[in-house]
Amino acid sequence: MDVLQYPLATEKAIRSIESDNIITFIVDKRSSKNLIKKAFEEKFKVKVDDVSTVITSKSVKKAYIKLKKEFNALDIATQLGLM
């Protein structure tokens, strides 16, 4: 199971990267918050402060991943090619 599927690059997602240090990812529907946190930390070598999830009306699970203050979401977004 691939937990992190792809990052979201909508206007709202980009705004939250810049203002709130939050990266939005589409994740596997069966994955838990702890599994998402662990996968993100291992993949990008950062520390995650909080993970919030929501399942959309199209049955897609979004994870809002808030990084700890010492890490910058903008750096991760640049690595992913979002910025």
N, C-alpha and C positions, 0 to 999 in steps of 0.2 A: 504494500500500500504506500503510495507516494502522498505524504501528508500535505506538503505545500505544492499546490498545482501551478499557480501563476499570480503575479502581483496585479493589482487593479490600478489603472491609470486614468480614472475619471477626474473631473475638476475637483470634486469633493475630496477624493483620496489624495490628490496632490496638495491641496490646501492643508489637509491634516498632517501631511509630512512636514510641511514648512512651519506650521504654527504649533502643533501639538506633539510632534515627535512620534507620530503613529503611522505605521505602514499597514496597508490593507491588502490582504491576500485572499484568493479563492483557495479553499482547502477541501480535503476529502470530507465528505459528509459524515463519515463514521469516526473521525478523529476527535479526541477530547482536547480541552484547553491545555492540559499538561503535556500532551503529546505534541501539540502545535508549538508550545513554548520550547520544548526540548529540541525539536527538529529545527526551529528557527535559530536557536542559539548555536547549535552544532554547525549549521550551514554557513552562517555569517559571522561567527566568532564574536558575538555581542551578548549582553545581558538584557533579558526582557523583564520589564516591570509588571505588565499586566496583559492579559489576553481576553478580549470580549468577542463573542461569536453571535452570529445571527443567520438564520436560514431564510432566504428570500422567498418571494412568491413563486419563483421559477425553480424552487428546490435546489438552490445553490447555497453552499455554506460560505459566509464571509468571516474572516478573522481580522479583528482590529488589534494589531500588535503594537503595544506602547513600549518603547525602549527606555532603559534607565537613562538618567540625565547625562551621565558621562559618555554616552554613545549618541551619535547623530543619525537620525533617520534619513537625512539628505544624502549622507555618504553611501548608505545602502541603496537608496533610490538611484544614485549615479552609477553604482556597480551594476544594477539591474537594467540600466538604460532608460529609466523613466524620466530623468531630468536632462 
